[in-house]
Amino acid sequence: MATRSRGNVTVTFNSVDITQYLDSASLSNVAERLDTTNLASTGKESIAGDVEYSIPVSGNWAVALDTAIQPEVGTGTKRTCVIVFDGGATAVTYTWTSQAEVQEYTINAAVGDFIKWSGTIALSGAPTSRGVA
């Protein structure tokens, strides 16, 4: 059974719950591919490499959000980030303790629309914990 995302996803960065400023949040787990092709290969060959984790986010901009996120861009300071996906009877919590940085923060404004924002929280290494409750 499918679960609606509204009210069932939360994101906390550096102890600040930014969920109320989000209309989209994803957990991206991408494994790089390492090329192992050699002169004896009959086609391109590769193996799985390291996994890169990130949380792309976007939503309606607010001063409180800007205060929490903008000063973090490019500082190199690792913060704690938690994303929770609640499936109703069961929730999955992913936590990166002192492993998260704001990689991108963009404010978008267009005539006749709300001020929007988007960004990416880059995560260093695998989650320090993954809990199912």
C-alpha positions in Angstrom: 0.0 0.0 0.0 1.3 3.4 -0.9 1.9 6.1 1.8 1.2 9.7 1.2 4.3 11.9 1.7 2.5 14.8 3.3 2.9 14.6 7.1 5.0 11.4 6.8 8.5 12.8 6.1 10.6 14.9 8.4 14.0 16.5 8.0 16.2 17.9 10.8 19.5 19.7 10.1 21.8 20.8 12.9 18.9 20.2 15.4 16.6 22.5 13.4 13.4 20.8 12.0 13.1 22.3 8.5 10.1 20.1 7.5 7.7 23.1 7.5 9.8 24.7 4.8 9.8 21.7 2.5 7.5 20.6 -0.3 10.0 18.0 -1.5 12.7 15.9 0.2 14.5 12.9 -1.2 17.2 10.5 0.1 19.6 9.8 -2.7 21.8 6.7 -2.5 24.0 6.6 -5.7 26.8 4.0 -6.1 29.5 5.1 -8.4 30.7 2.7 -11.1 34.4 2.0 -11.4 35.6 1.2 -14.9 37.4 -2.1 -15.1 37.5 -2.3 -18.9 40.9 -3.6 -20.2 42.3 -4.6 -23.6 40.9 -8.2 -23.2 37.4 -6.9 -22.6 34.7 -7.6 -25.2 32.6 -4.6 -23.9 32.6 -2.0 -21.2 33.1 -3.6 -17.7 32.6 -2.0 -14.3 32.2 -2.8 -10.6 30.3 -0.9 -7.9 32.3 1.7 -6.1 31.5 3.9 -3.1 27.9 5.1 -2.3 27.3 8.8 -2.3 24.4 9.9 -0.1 22.6 13.3 -0.3 19.2 14.8 0.5 17.9 17.1 -2.2 15.3 19.5 -0.7 13.0 22.3 -1.8 10.0 24.4 -0.7 8.7 27.8 0.3 11.4 30.1 1.5 11.3 31.9 4.9 13.6 34.1 6.9 13.8 31.4 9.7 14.9 28.8 7.1 17.5 31.2 5.7 18.9 31.8 9.2 19.3 28.1 9.7 20.7 27.0 6.3 22.4 29.9 4.5 25.3 30.4 7.1 26.2 26.7 6.7 27.0 26.9 3.0 30.7 26.3 2.3 31.8 26.3 5.9 33.0 22.8 5.9 31.5 22.3 9.3 29.9 18.8 9.6 26.5 18.8 11.3 24.0 16.2 12.2 21.1 15.4 9.8 18.1 13.1 10.3 15.5 12.2 7.7 12.4 10.1 8.7 10.0 8.3 6.4 6.9 7.3 8.3 4.9 4.5 6.6 2.1 4.6 9.1 2.7 1.4 11.2 6.4 1.6 10.7 8.9 4.5 10.3 12.5 4.4 9.0 15.0 6.9 10.5 18.3 7.7 8.8 20.8 9.6 10.9 24.2 11.1 9.9 25.9 12.3 13.1 28.4 15.1 12.4 28.5 14.1 8.7 26.2 16.6 6.9 27.0 19.8 5.1 24.8 22.2 3.0 26.3 21.7 -0.5 23.8 23.9 -2.3 21.3 26.6 -1.3 19.4 28.5 -4.0 16.6 31.1 -3.5 14.3 31.3 -6.5 11.8 34.2 -7.0 9.3 34.6 -9.9 6.6 37.2 -10.5 3.2 35.9 -9.3 4.7 33.0 -7.2 6.0 32.4 -3.7 9.7 32.8 -3.0 11.0 29.3 -3.3 14.2 27.7 -2.3 16.1 24.5 -3.1 19.2 22.9 -1.9 21.2 19.8 -1.3 22.5 18.4 2.0 25.6 16.4 1.2 26.2 13.4 3.5 29.6 12.0 4.3 29.6 8.2 4.5 26.8 5.8 5.3 24.2 6.7 7.9 25.6 6.5 11.4 22.3 4.8 12.3 19.3 3.4 10.5 16.4 2.6 12.7 13.0 1.0 12.0 10.3 1.5 14.5 
